[in-house]
């Protein structure tokens, strides 16, 4: 963490960064819940109507896990970018 500007309050920045971490966690929770709900509804409907689709269940699960993983990686990169550049860009001023 670089503190080039002497007007930056590190305590304020730390508290704002914690708030941003909370927003990222909330975003992930909403994404996980909504996508799990939608996936469950789609799979339960499809599997009830087309029993042969059960053969593709591992593919559906793999797709869902990849989707969740990519979203998690993206949100963590956003948080990391905020943390890395918050002092240099005076992000919270």
C-alpha positions as CSV (number, residue, x, y, z in Angstrom):
1,X,0.0,0.0,0.0
2,X,1.4,3.3,-1.1
3,X,0.5,6.4,0.8
4,X,1.8,9.2,-1.5
5,X,-0.6,11.8,-0.3
6,X,-0.3,13.0,3.3
7,X,-4.0,14.0,3.3
8,X,-5.2,10.4,3.2
9,X,-6.6,9.0,6.4
10,X,-5.6,5.2,6.6
11,X,-8.2,4.4,9.2
12,X,-11.0,5.9,7.0
13,X,-9.7,4.0,4.0
14,X,-9.6,0.7,6.0
15,X,-13.2,1.1,7.1
16,X,-14.4,2.0,3.6
17,X,-12.5,-1.1,2.3
18,X,-14.3,-3.3,4.8
19,X,-17.6,-1.8,3.6
20,X,-16.6,-2.6,0.0
21,X,-15.7,-6.2,1.1
22,X,-19.2,-6.4,2.5
23,X,-20.7,-5.3,-0.7
24,X,-18.7,-7.9,-2.7
25,X,-19.9,-10.6,-0.2
26,X,-23.5,-9.4,-0.5
27,X,-23.2,-9.4,-4.3
28,X,-21.9,-13.0,-4.3
29,X,-24.6,-14.1,-1.9
30,X,-27.3,-12.7,-4.1
31,X,-25.7,-14.2,-7.2
32,X,-25.4,-17.7,-5.6
33,X,-28.9,-17.6,-4.3
34,X,-30.6,-16.4,-7.5
35,X,-28.6,-18.7,-9.8
36,X,-29.1,-21.7,-7.5
37,X,-32.8,-21.0,-7.4
38,X,-33.1,-20.6,-11.2
39,X,-31.0,-23.7,-11.9
40,X,-33.0,-25.8,-9.5
41,X,-36.3,-24.7,-11.1
42,X,-35.0,-25.4,-14.6
43,X,-33.6,-28.8,-13.7
44,X,-36.6,-29.9,-11.7
45,X,-38.9,-29.0,-14.5
46,X,-36.8,-30.5,-17.3
47,X,-36.1,-33.7,-15.3
48,X,-39.8,-34.2,-14.5
49,X,-40.8,-33.8,-18.2
50,X,-37.8,-35.5,-19.9
51,X,-36.4,-38.3,-17.8
52,X,-33.7,-39.0,-20.3
53,X,-32.2,-35.6,-19.5
54,X,-30.9,-37.1,-16.2
55,X,-28.0,-38.5,-18.2
56,X,-26.8,-35.0,-18.7
57,X,-27.0,-34.0,-15.0
58,X,-23.2,-34.1,-14.5
59,X,-22.8,-31.7,-17.4
60,X,-25.4,-29.3,-15.8
61,X,-23.6,-29.5,-12.5
62,X,-20.2,-28.9,-14.1
63,X,-21.7,-25.8,-15.9
64,X,-23.1,-24.5,-12.7
65,X,-19.9,-25.0,-10.8
66,X,-17.9,-23.2,-13.5
67,X,-20.4,-20.4,-13.6
68,X,-20.1,-19.9,-9.8
69,X,-16.3,-20.2,-10.0
70,X,-16.0,-17.6,-12.7
71,X,-18.2,-15.1,-10.9
72,X,-16.4,-15.6,-7.6
73,X,-13.0,-15.1,-9.3
74,X,-14.4,-11.9,-11.0
75,X,-15.7,-10.5,-7.7
76,X,-12.4,-11.3,-5.9
77,X,-10.5,-9.5,-8.7
78,X,-12.6,-6.4,-8.3
79,X,-12.0,-6.4,-4.6
80,X,-8.3,-6.9,-5.1
81,X,-8.2,-4.1,-7.6
82,X,-10.0,-1.7,-5.2
83,X,-7.6,-2.7,-2.5
84,X,-4.5,-2.3,-4.7
85,X,-5.4,1.1,-6.1
86,X,-7.4,2.8,-3.4
87,X,-4.5,5.0,-2.2
88,X,-3.1,5.8,-5.6
89,X,-6.4,6.9,-7.0
90,X,-7.7,8.4,-3.8
91,X,-10.7,6.2,-4.2
92,X,-12.5,7.1,-1.0
93,X,-12.0,10.9,-1.1
